[in-house]
Amino acid sequence: METIGFLGMGIMGKAMAINLLRHGFKVTVWNRTLSRCDEVVKHGASLGETPAAVVKKCKYTIGMLADPSAALSVVFDKNGVLEQICDGKGYIDMSTVDADTSSKINEAIICRGGTFLEAPVSGSKKPAEDGQLVILAAGEKDLYDQVLPAFDVLGKKSFFLGEVGNGAKMKLVVNMIMGSMMNVFSEGLVLADKSGLEQQTLLDVLDLAAVANPMFKMKGPSMIKNDYSPAFPLKHQQKDMRLALALGDENAVSMPLAAAANEAFKKARSMGLGDLDFSAVHETVKHTKTT
Ligand SMILES: NC(=O)c1ccc[n+]([C@@H]2O[C@H](COP(=O)([O-])OP(=O)(O)OC[C@H]3O[C@@H](n4cnc5c(N)ncnc54)[C@H](OP(=O)(O)O)[C@@H]3O)[C@@H](O)[C@H]2O)c1
């Protein structure tokens, strides 16, 4: 496969780009804060000065950016993707955004003759490092088929979900469920502790019960040690809850549990925990006052 461009060297983008390099892909990277490219360059990546410079050099360019405003800025701003996208080039946005954002990017890219795929991912830092993401792609099927070799390296499974917007929606539904689960898990850990039970024993019991799942297994031990080193930053989880609630508004779906979970993530952000792992929402439950 040709050289792949990669825009956004955050937690996920860096792990994914290094994984592509390890599997023999040539990768050209760019990040708003250029110094965050250093590690990937040490692994053999080339550096692009701007998103436009990366797209100029590469037939396929992937974006992995914080949120809708970052995803739009990298495409539409000066020196952005749009300046160089053209017939024969594809842009793949793997950021978690809403369907409207994806559609705006799709339309602009098609107007310039390029092709577009949205492809948000399920899975966090470790699955990104290990090529174990779940890829939720939608948009131009030909482009999907062309970049499958890269998706096969990045993920354990790719879904093609049809028209642009379906990937974004699927990702938001998944993260809405995950964020709500994280809140009730935190409440359970605190309830066990306050009522005189060992939290580790609760984790052992949960792991054997019908509600066992990889997230409780992975996050539980660090949460009971108050270790919230960021794999999935809490500010991004709150963004996903907000976007999922907006999707609920559009479709008149009542989601009181997700709304409550969103409040808890907002509270955590107001406590200065936005850059920690999303499991730090646990702190909002621990710090509920008792009389
Ligand atoms: N971490 C996870 O577990 C996980 C899992 C699945 C999906 N996601 C999604 O994947 C995306 C990236 O997540 P992450 O964890 O890698 O986040 P991150 O570590 O916070 O990285 C965010 C990236 O976006 C860039 N960025 C932010 N604002 C920008 C702007 N206005 N213009 C250009 N670039 C901008 C940052 O550049 P700077 O370095 O210059 O700030 C950085 O490269 C998010 O949409 C997130 O929801 C994350």
The ligand as an SDF file (V2000), in Angstrom:
LIG
                    3D

 48 52  0  0  0  0  0  0  0  0999 V2000
   -8.4090    7.3930   23.9450 N   0  0  0  0  0  0  0  0  0  0  0  0
   -9.3350    6.4890   23.7030 C   0  0  0  0  0  0  0  0  0  0  0  0
   -9.4740    5.5010   24.4310 O   0  0  0  0  0  0  0  0  0  0  0  0
  -10.2670    6.6350   22.5290 C   0  0  0  0  0  0  0  0  0  0  0  0
  -10.9520    5.4840   22.1130 C   0  0  0  0  0  0  0  0  0  0  0  0
  -11.7980    5.5630   21.0000 C   0  0  0  0  0  0  0  0  0  0  0  0
  -11.9930    6.7870   20.3820 C   0  0  0  0  0  0  0  0  0  0  0  0
  -11.3330    7.9090   20.8370 N   0  0  0  0  0  0  0  0  0  0  0  0
  -11.5620    9.1560   20.1300 C   0  0  0  0  0  0  0  0  0  0  0  0
  -10.4200    9.3720   19.3080 O   0  0  0  0  0  0  0  0  0  0  0  0
  -10.1450   10.7800   19.1910 C   0  0  0  0  0  0  0  0  0  0  0  0
   -8.7270   11.0470   19.7020 C   0  0  0  0  0  0  0  0  0  0  0  0
   -8.6620   10.6240   21.0540 O   0  0  0  0  0  0  0  0  0  0  0  0
   -7.2800   10.6370   21.8790 P   0  0  0  0  0  0  0  0  0  0  0  0
   -7.5560    9.8350   23.0960 O   0  0  0  0  0  0  0  0  0  0  0  0
   -6.1470   10.3040   21.0090 O   0  0  0  0  0  0  0  0  0  0  0  0
   -7.2470   12.1780   22.2870 O   0  0  0  0  0  0  0  0  0  0  0  0
   -6.0160   13.1140   22.7100 P   0  0  0  0  0  0  0  0  0  0  0  0
   -4.8920   12.2970   23.2600 O   0  0  0  0  0  0  0  0  0  0  0  0
   -6.6250   14.1920   23.5520 O   0  0  0  0  0  0  0  0  0  0  0  0
   -5.5410   13.7370   21.3060 O   0  0  0  0  0  0  0  0  0  0  0  0
   -6.3240   14.6670   20.6480 C   0  0  0  0  0  0  0  0  0  0  0  0
   -5.6690   15.0630   19.3390 C   0  0  0  0  0  0  0  0  0  0  0  0
   -6.4580   16.0780   18.7010 O   0  0  0  0  0  0  0  0  0  0  0  0
   -5.5950   17.2000   18.4110 C   0  0  0  0  0  0  0  0  0  0  0  0
   -6.3620   18.4380   18.4310 N   0  0  0  0  0  0  0  0  0  0  0  0
   -7.1640   18.9040   19.4160 C   0  0  0  0  0  0  0  0  0  0  0  0
   -7.7240   20.0850   19.0530 N   0  0  0  0  0  0  0  0  0  0  0  0
   -7.2390   20.3650   17.8170 C   0  0  0  0  0  0  0  0  0  0  0  0
   -7.4520   21.4280   16.9100 C   0  0  0  0  0  0  0  0  0  0  0  0
   -8.2780   22.4480   17.1850 N   0  0  0  0  0  0  0  0  0  0  0  0
   -6.7950   21.4030   15.7310 N   0  0  0  0  0  0  0  0  0  0  0  0
   -5.9760   20.3670   15.4150 C   0  0  0  0  0  0  0  0  0  0  0  0
   -5.7330   19.3250   16.2380 N   0  0  0  0  0  0  0  0  0  0  0  0
   -6.3680   19.3220   17.4240 C   0  0  0  0  0  0  0  0  0  0  0  0
   -4.5400   17.1430   19.4730 C   0  0  0  0  0  0  0  0  0  0  0  0
   -3.4230   17.9250   19.0700 O   0  0  0  0  0  0  0  0  0  0  0  0
   -2.4430   18.5970   20.1890 P   0  0  0  0  0  0  0  0  0  0  0  0
   -1.4470   17.5280   20.5440 O   0  0  0  0  0  0  0  0  0  0  0  0
   -1.8360   19.7440   19.4830 O   0  0  0  0  0  0  0  0  0  0  0  0
   -3.3010   19.0230   21.3440 O   0  0  0  0  0  0  0  0  0  0  0  0
   -4.2560   15.6480   19.5060 C   0  0  0  0  0  0  0  0  0  0  0  0
   -3.4720   15.2450   18.4180 O   0  0  0  0  0  0  0  0  0  0  0  0
  -11.2520   11.4730   20.0030 C   0  0  0  0  0  0  0  0  0  0  0  0
  -12.2890   11.8140   19.1370 O   0  0  0  0  0  0  0  0  0  0  0  0
  -11.7020   10.3910   20.9900 C   0  0  0  0  0  0  0  0  0  0  0  0
  -13.0300   10.5960   21.4240 O   0  0  0  0  0  0  0  0  0  0  0  0
  -10.4640    7.8460   21.8820 C   0  0  0  0  0  0  0  0  0  0  0  0
  1  2  1  0
  2  3  2  0
  2  4  1  0
  4  5  1  0
  4 48  2  0
  5  6  2  0
  6  7  1  0
  7  8  2  0
  8  9  1  0
  8 48  1  0
  9 10  1  0
  9 46  1  0
 10 11  1  0
 11 12  1  0
 11 44  1  0
 12 13  1  0
 13 14  1  0
 14 15  2  0
 14 16  1  0
 14 17  1  0
 17 18  1  0
 18 19  2  0
 18 20  1  0
 18 21  1  0
 21 22  1  0
 22 23  1  0
 23 24  1  0
 23 42  1  0
 24 25  1  0
 25 26  1  0
 25 36  1  0
 26 27  1  0
 26 35  1  0
 27 28  2  0
 28 29  1  0
 29 30  1  0
 29 35  2  0
 30 31  1  0
 30 32  2  0
 32 33  1  0
 33 34  2  0
 34 35  1  0
 36 37  1  0
 36 42  1  0
 37 38  1  0
 38 39  2  0
 38 40  1  0
 38 41  1  0
 42 43  1  0
 44 45  1  0
 44 46  1  0
 46 47  1  0
M  CHG  2   8   1  16  -1
M  END
$$$$
